């Protein structure tokens, strides 16, 4: 049974999860975080240029902002890959009308948001494949617990967005079994990026097989984490 997320705003007006007692994005701005941490942190858009296809794997779809930012960046890049596959897991997805309401905060994505909301699946557990942009963009939503969904997935990820709620609030999403699944699904040379530099995250990713390092963070966070799966 999938439980939809509720729309709750913090005192600062930031979307907030009562389940995890945490905000969906930094107070410094979800858009800036998506661009600095997840796109730039994974060497995008450069790494998808000239490719036939490029696959991104995300932990925590949330508001879908990372997806919208990535989709727009891909569309605006004349050297983009022919196809983009974005895979994301979400245990508590929003209802489509709530996504539409939340996306109003970023009017620059209104057209993409409307297409996403129109294609939004029924909130039943498991895999849902949405085909957007005349089929050139595939969004695979895995609705349910990542610990159950990732072992069922077969993919060849070129980049990973680690964007669950804070490790102290949602430790299961930042656990070794999850990191081992990400490593299994990553192709050699796959990159990853996250805003978290918590010791459990760094050590868990290393234990799973990724090489990681700290780099300049976004906004009020002094550091973020980048990593990759070594090429064999």
HELIX and SHEET records of a PDB file:
HELIX    1   1 UNK A   30  UNK A   33  1                                   4    
HELIX    2   2 UNK A   34  UNK A   39  3                                   6    
HELIX    3   3 UNK A   40  UNK A   42  5                                   3    
HELIX    4   4 UNK A   46  UNK A   48  5                                   3    
HELIX    5   5 UNK A   65  UNK A   75  1                                  11    
HELIX    6   6 UNK A   96  UNK A  103  1                                   8    
HELIX    7   7 UNK A  107  UNK A  109  5                                   3    
HELIX    8   8 UNK A  110  UNK A  119  1                                  10    
HELIX    9   9 UNK A  146  UNK A  149  1                                   4    
HELIX   10  10 UNK A  150  UNK A  152  5                                   3    
HELIX   11  11 UNK A  171  UNK A  174  5                                   4    
HELIX   12  12 UNK A  176  UNK A  185  1                                  10    
HELIX   13  13 UNK A  199  UNK A  208  1                                  10    
SHEET    1   A 3 UNK A   8  UNK A   9  0                                        
SHEET    2   A 3 UNK A  15  UNK A  17 -1                                        
SHEET    3   A 3 UNK A  22  UNK A  23 -1                                        
SHEET    1   B 8 UNK A 126  UNK A 132  0                                        
SHEET    2   B 8 UNK A 137  UNK A 143 -1                                        
SHEET    3   B 8 UNK A  83  UNK A  90  1                                        
SHEET    4   B 8 UNK A  53  UNK A  59  1                                        
SHEET    5   B 8 UNK A 157  UNK A 162  1                                        
SHEET    6   B 8 UNK A 186  UNK A 194  1                                        
SHEET    7   B 8 UNK A 223  UNK A 228 -1                                        
SHEET    8   B 8 UNK A 211  UNK A 216 -1                                        
END                                                                             
